[in-house]
Amino acid sequence: MRAILRSLADDDADDSAPDVWLTHLETGWTLAVFSSGLLQLEADATKEPLRELKGDFDIALELWTILAEGDIARLLKANWREVE
């Protein structure tokens, strides 16, 4: 996970793919991380709102780890802003 997140800061990174993401298949939640520091959390096929926050590498790694563990209740406790 660290290497994938670090690829966002790589000067040789492909500008056509400015984000990386992790999906927890059992729950359908996806956390996308953009090179700008924007994090977006969304649930597939549910009525859950899109959530965003600004974060750094450490926050992204922590949230990805929580998502990988499937602890959605803990993940939702982060300082998300709902997007309409």
VMD Tcl script that draws the C-alpha trace (Angstrom):
set ca {
  {0.00 0.00 0.00}
  {2.86 2.37 0.80}
  {4.40 1.93 -2.65}
  {1.11 2.57 -4.39}
  {0.50 5.77 -2.41}
  {4.08 6.93 -2.98}
  {3.56 6.53 -6.73}
  {1.30 9.61 -6.57}
  {4.30 11.78 -5.67}
  {6.54 10.28 -8.36}
  {7.69 12.95 -10.83}
  {7.40 10.36 -13.60}
  {3.81 9.51 -12.66}
  {1.28 9.35 -15.45}
  {-0.81 12.54 -15.34}
  {-3.70 10.69 -16.96}
  {-4.07 8.62 -13.76}
  {-3.83 11.13 -10.90}
  {-5.41 8.82 -8.33}
  {-5.14 5.39 -6.78}
  {-7.84 3.57 -4.90}
  {-8.59 0.61 -2.68}
  {-11.91 -1.23 -2.65}
  {-13.11 -3.52 0.14}
  {-14.95 -6.12 -1.92}
  {-17.10 -7.53 0.88}
  {-18.61 -4.13 1.75}
  {-18.30 -2.29 -1.57}
  {-16.57 0.76 -0.03}
  {-13.82 2.46 -2.07}
  {-11.28 5.01 -0.90}
  {-9.60 6.99 -3.69}
  {-6.49 9.07 -3.04}
  {-5.53 11.86 -5.44}
  {-2.09 13.40 -5.92}
  {-3.57 16.72 -4.72}
  {-4.16 15.19 -1.28}
  {-7.90 14.81 -1.78}
  {-9.39 11.59 -0.41}
  {-12.81 10.39 -1.57}
  {-14.81 7.66 0.13}
  {-17.82 6.11 -1.55}
  {-19.97 3.01 -1.25}
  {-20.85 1.03 -4.35}
  {-24.55 0.43 -4.99}
  {-25.80 2.16 -1.85}
  {-27.41 5.46 -1.11}
  {-24.46 6.57 1.02}
  {-23.23 10.08 0.10}
  {-19.79 10.68 -1.35}
  {-17.40 11.83 1.37}
  {-14.19 13.86 0.99}
  {-11.32 15.12 3.09}
  {-7.87 16.57 2.54}
  {-5.05 14.48 3.90}
  {-1.42 13.58 3.62}
  {0.34 10.27 2.95}
  {0.08 9.12 6.58}
  {-3.66 9.78 6.80}
  {-4.27 8.04 3.47}
  {-2.27 5.00 4.59}
  {-4.09 4.85 7.92}
  {-7.51 5.06 6.27}
  {-6.58 2.49 3.62}
  {-5.46 0.13 6.39}
  {-8.77 0.58 8.21}
  {-10.67 -0.05 4.97}
  {-8.60 -3.16 4.21}
  {-9.57 -4.50 7.65}
  {-13.22 -3.91 6.77}
  {-13.80 -1.66 9.79}
  {-16.25 0.70 8.07}
  {-17.65 2.10 11.33}
  {-14.15 3.23 12.31}
  {-13.46 4.54 8.80}
  {-16.58 6.70 8.90}
  {-15.38 8.37 12.10}
  {-12.72 10.30 10.14}
  {-13.34 13.99 9.53}
  {-15.28 13.47 6.27}
  {-17.29 16.15 4.51}
  {-20.36 14.88 2.67}
  {-20.57 15.92 -0.99}
  {-23.91 16.28 -2.75}
}
mol new
graphics top color blue
foreach p $ca { graphics top sphere $p radius 0.5 }
foreach p [lrange $ca 0 end-1] q [lrange $ca 1 end] { graphics top cylinder $p $q radius 0.2 }
display resetview
